[in-house]
Amino acid sequence: MKIQQKRPLHLFDGYGVEMEYMIVDKDSLNVLPVSDKLLELAAGEIVNEHARTPFAWSNELVLHVIEVKSDGPAESLAGLGEDFQNEITEINKQLESLNGRLMPGAMHPWMDPFSEMKLWPHEYNPIYEAYNRIFDCRGHGWANLQSTHLNLPFNGDEEFERLCAALRILTPLLPALSATSPIADGEKKPFLNYRMEVYRTNSSKIPFVTGRVIPERVFTRDDYYSTIFEPMYRDIASHDPEGILQDEWLNSRGVMARFDRGAIEIRVIDIQECPKADIAILQLFVAITKLMVDEKWSSRADQKTWSEGDLYSILMAVVKDGERAVITNGDYLQLFGIDRPNIEAGELWKHLYDQVKSSGSIDGDSDQALQIIFEHGPLGRRILHALPENFTKGDLKPVYENLCDCLERGKMFVG
């Protein structure tokens, strides 16, 4: 993997990818809160981040989660799945002495976050303690959710406008490809993407922190500060008198402007069963985003007219039903050049895939992974297919052991 030199990056010059995984006990598959011990084994001391150029491992809010990320933006997504897979292999080796292993999927299927959540107690703990004091991080929406983050660069307001307009339109469709969280509390939830359901409500004490997941219609840095950042800081100020949380990263929208790093971060993607699957979804998403930015099917002016409320309605339909969600907004479909009154979200993705499959933007490994997703549904659907209709925890364990094996071997899960 080649890392971009530190310089202002323009649209699609680089890709920052972050993947979060659960650490579980190898025998019971219960969450294992040892990320600090893992980092100590790797670095020789407890650190919040361990650099393994061109990657890094880092802590998260809770002790049973570890993040693997590109240490700087990668020049290309091609081959990145194999590189991430090598990091997974090394982490699992380190975890052997702790009787642990990594588990994929966006939510642990039977974790009780109210009794099992343990905050990271080391560097940056004051930030996590502030989150916990204000929002109570014991619920699923804080303590039990893992995702893949994609950072796409921009340089200046003109590029920000183009990228933000496209991402607002396309992001509501992502759970049709990426939903992996139909189960929590040992039971099937009424959402194929339950992570996003709990994510959207985790800041309900101060709702503006997450907003409606899809950001407001703001397309310049100054407007973003006045419309999103400043009201958000005002709303939390009385709960955070020391200003510990009043920074850009407090914004929890699913499409976040990070002016401090010159990028927009997408947080609507559940972590998959292996990095190959994550990178496949990212390659397709980026290929279609490029066409949206280039106004292939719709003008930027038309893209910018869409309110966050209308886009949120589409997002939540897809969060609930994944690839089977029926998109009934004909005006929205026109943005993709589709002249139909309705279409299932999965069928829409297949249509978009057909637009780019011969462009060279999707490599062989990614194409193979996408075909499994198109044929069998997102991982959440495949998990449900692997379980009996009225399943128990005893039924869950072998399925999630299989998922852990898929992650360890870099294999797709069919069910």
Buried (B, 14 or more C-beta within 10 A) or exposed (E): BEBBEEEEBEBBBBBBBBBBBBBBBBEEBEBBBBBBBBBBBBBEEBBBBBEBEEBBBBBBBBBBBBBBBBBBBBBBBBBBBBBBBBBBBBBBEBBEEBEBBBBBBBBBBBBBBEEBBBBBEBEEBEBBBBBBEBBBBBBBBBBBBBBBBBBBBBBEBEBBBBBBBBBBBBBBBBBBBBBBBBBBBBEBBEBBBBBBBBBBEBBEEBEBBBBBBBBBBBBBBEBBBEBBBEEBBEBBEEEBEEEBBBEBEBBBBBBBBBBEBBBBBBBBBBBBBBBBBBBBBBBBBBBBBBBBBEBEBBEBEBBBEBEBEBBBBBBBBBBBBBBBBEBEBEEBBBBBEBEEEEBBBBBBBBBBBEBBBEEEBBBEBBBBBBEBBBEBBBBBBBBBEBBEEEBEEEEBBEBBBBBBBBBBEBBBBEB
